Amino acid sequence: MSGGEARDAKKLVRSPSGLRMVPEHRAARSPFGLDEPPWVPDKECPRCMQCDTKFDFITRKHHCRRCGKCFCDKCCSKKVPLPRMCFVDPVRQCAECALISQKETEFYDKQLKVLMNGATFFVTLGTSDKSELMVCRLSNNQR
């Protein structure tokens, strides 16, 4: 294995939130990545943090994988991909976080591909009134 392959190696990790495929080396992480949030402890949330429904034997508590807050099933029922946290499968998210994740996925699927292929922009430097035409292209590792 070459040095580049070792740096780009990934490992499968089981977290309380689900399976994640994370880079073995911190330097290989994407600058767009998010760390898993700390979960609100169960004893600190007797009610849904969205609709205020009381948790009991029938109404179970669920944690949003993106924000870590506690919700009932109705308020945290969406399973949405969360690539910024390296999850292998779509994960449970509250409605607000699911919307953000969906918008991010749209951005990565559409806009980021444009930037990786190269795009032309008018760029204004500093306090100048003059814009310059520049080509912007991200490298494959998005750095």
C-alpha distance (Angstrom), angle and dihedral (degrees) to the residues before:
residue distance angle dihedral
M1 . . .
S2 3.80 . .
G3 3.81 124.4 .
G4 3.82 91.2 -104.9
E5 3.81 92.4 53.0
A6 3.82 91.3 49.2
R7 3.80 90.9 51.2
D8 3.81 91.7 50.1
A9 3.84 94.7 46.3
K10 3.78 117.1 127.8
K11 3.78 133.1 -157.0
L12 3.78 131.9 -153.7
V13 3.81 111.0 -120.3
R14 3.81 128.8 -173.3
S15 3.79 111.4 -144.8
P16 3.82 128.5 174.4
S17 3.82 85.8 -97.9
G18 3.81 98.2 52.5
L19 3.80 143.2 -83.6
R20 3.77 116.6 -29.7
M21 3.81 131.5 -173.0
V22 3.80 103.4 -147.5
P23 3.81 132.2 176.2
E24 3.80 112.3 -101.5
H25 3.79 91.8 -137.8
R26 3.79 124.3 54.0
A27 3.82 91.0 -138.1
A28 3.83 89.9 62.9
R29 3.83 93.9 57.6
S30 3.77 118.0 112.8
P31 3.80 116.4 -110.1
F32 3.81 85.4 -132.1
G33 3.81 93.1 59.9
L34 3.80 124.1 116.6
D35 3.79 127.5 -148.2
E36 3.79 117.4 -127.4
P37 3.80 109.7 -96.0
P38 3.79 120.8 -121.4
W39 3.80 109.0 -100.7
V40 3.79 117.9 -118.8
P41 3.83 102.3 -110.0
D42 3.81 113.6 -104.9
K43 3.80 92.9 -122.6
E44 3.83 90.4 56.4
C45 3.80 95.0 57.7
P46 3.79 115.1 54.2
R47 3.84 89.8 157.6
C48 3.81 137.6 43.1
M49 3.79 109.1 -86.8
Q50 3.82 90.0 -139.8
C51 3.82 109.3 40.1
D52 3.83 100.2 13.8
T53 3.83 93.9 -123.9
K54 3.79 111.4 161.1
F55 3.81 115.6 -115.5
D56 3.79 116.6 -126.7
F57 3.79 141.0 142.8
I58 3.82 91.7 -60.2
T59 3.83 101.1 33.4
R60 3.78 104.0 59.4
K61 3.77 127.4 -159.0
H62 3.83 120.6 -118.7
H63 3.79 129.4 -174.0
C64 3.79 121.6 -137.6
R65 3.81 106.8 -124.8
R66 3.79 92.1 -144.2
C67 3.84 103.2 46.6
G68 3.83 101.7 17.4
K69 3.82 94.8 -132.9
C70 3.84 124.2 137.8
F71 3.80 121.6 -107.7
C72 3.78 140.7 165.7
D73 3.81 118.2 -110.6
K74 3.82 92.8 -97.2
C75 3.81 92.3 55.3
C76 3.82 95.9 41.0
S77 3.78 105.5 34.5
K78 3.80 102.0 115.0
K79 3.80 118.4 103.5
V80 3.77 107.2 -158.6
P81 3.82 131.6 169.2
L82 3.80 112.4 -100.1
P83 3.81 105.7 -169.8
R84 3.80 92.8 162.4
M85 3.82 87.4 71.1
C86 3.84 91.9 41.5
F87 3.82 95.2 -116.9
V88 3.79 113.8 169.1
D89 3.82 95.3 -148.6
P90 3.83 133.3 28.5
V91 3.81 110.1 -80.4
R92 3.81 136.7 -150.5
Q93 3.81 112.7 -87.6
C94 3.79 135.7 170.4
A95 3.81 116.4 -109.7
E96 3.82 93.9 -100.2
C97 3.81 94.6 49.4
A98 3.82 92.5 42.2
L99 3.80 89.6 56.6
I100 3.81 91.3 50.0
S101 3.82 91.3 47.7
Q102 3.81 91.6 49.1
K103 3.82 91.2 50.7
E104 3.80 90.9 48.2
T105 3.80 91.0 50.1
E106 3.81 89.6 51.1
F107 3.80 89.4 50.6
Y108 3.80 93.5 48.7
D109 3.79 93.0 44.8
K110 3.79 94.9 48.3
Q111 3.78 115.2 17.3
L112 3.79 99.5 32.9
K113 3.81 91.2 53.1
V114 3.80 88.4 53.9
L115 3.81 90.5 51.9
M116 3.81 92.3 47.2
N117 3.81 90.6 52.0
G118 3.79 91.0 45.7
A119 3.78 128.8 -99.4
T120 3.78 134.6 -159.2
F121 3.80 119.4 -122.0
F122 3.77 138.4 174.1
V123 3.79 104.7 -121.8
T124 3.80 126.5 -166.1
L125 3.78 112.8 -155.9
G126 3.79 120.2 -146.9
T127 3.78 114.4 -43.9
S128 3.79 94.0 -25.7
D129 3.80 119.4 131.7
K130 3.78 90.1 -149.2
S131 3.82 122.0 89.8
E132 3.77 123.7 -152.2
L133 3.77 126.8 -152.2
M134 3.82 108.1 -119.3
V135 3.78 135.8 173.2
C136 3.79 113.9 -133.1
R137 3.77 121.1 -163.5
L138 3.79 128.0 170.1
S139 3.76 120.9 -145.9
N140 3.81 120.0 -116.7
N141 3.81 92.7 -98.1
Q142 3.85 90.4 52.8
R143 3.79 94.3 -122.1
